[in-house]
Amino acid sequence: MQVISQNSGRTVVLENDQIILKYGPAVLLREAEVLKFIGEKTTIPVPKVIESYQKDDVGYIRMERIRGESLSKVIDKLSMEELSSVYQQLSSYLKQLKAIKVNKLGSFQSVNLDGEVQVDPYDNEFFYDAPPEILSDPKDYHDYWLERYRTIADTYHPKIFQKLLSSINEKPRFCHSDFSPRNIMVDHGKVTGILDWEFAGVYPESWESIRMFFPGESDRWNLSLSRMEQEYPIVFLVYDRILGAFF
């Protein structure tokens, strides 16, 4: 077996030419359920889950291998025509995620008979001090992060931050929450797969675009986000300060 990546309690190996195994104490079986849901309800290309299980507090997800290379490796080599095609495809996929029926905010749990996503309290690594219950409104989400930031910040301006965030009228939406070039597989301008859905769930509308920007990423990505996803400059400025203090 060939190790593809190994970090933060997760190991991804190539078992053979067709099969990928993701395992580790930080691997959540919920990701397998998200992959099944997205594969059935959208046209977004995702790995097909073969099996998932937990043994001795270690999660295992075995899935089909996605062909291609990560966009992060080839983005600066693609022609403008190929890159434009990639952005169009990604924009379509993000619109499909936004169209999924949601209500409360939290990590993906299941889907009810009406096709609405049901959630659990957030439990991924962004929330080691997780909200004690499912959140009802984007405002609650922002208040949660403001309170966490208050506990560690040397300088804190709650009224300014709260005023900035309250100026945005947001709704909950379904997000991948790590929609970055390293998780996007492409082959000559065609998107072949979107990987790593462990953070998927219902968040404020602005969260997807916030999590799409990466300071070390290619300018061909960061300067083109508005072609794929609505941007929220005010919210981004606040969370740039908040998330920068934690990660």
Beta strands, then each sheet from edge to edge (+ up, - down):
strand 1: 2-7
strand 2: 10-14
strand 3: 19-24
strand 4: 49-55
strand 5: 58-64
strand 6: 69-70
strand 7: 106-111
strand 8: 117-120
strand 9: 172-175
strand 10: 184-187
strand 11: 190-194
strand 12: 201-204
sheet 1: 1+ 2- 3+ 5- 4+
sheet 2: 6+ 10- 11+
sheet 3: 8+ 7- 12+ 9-
end
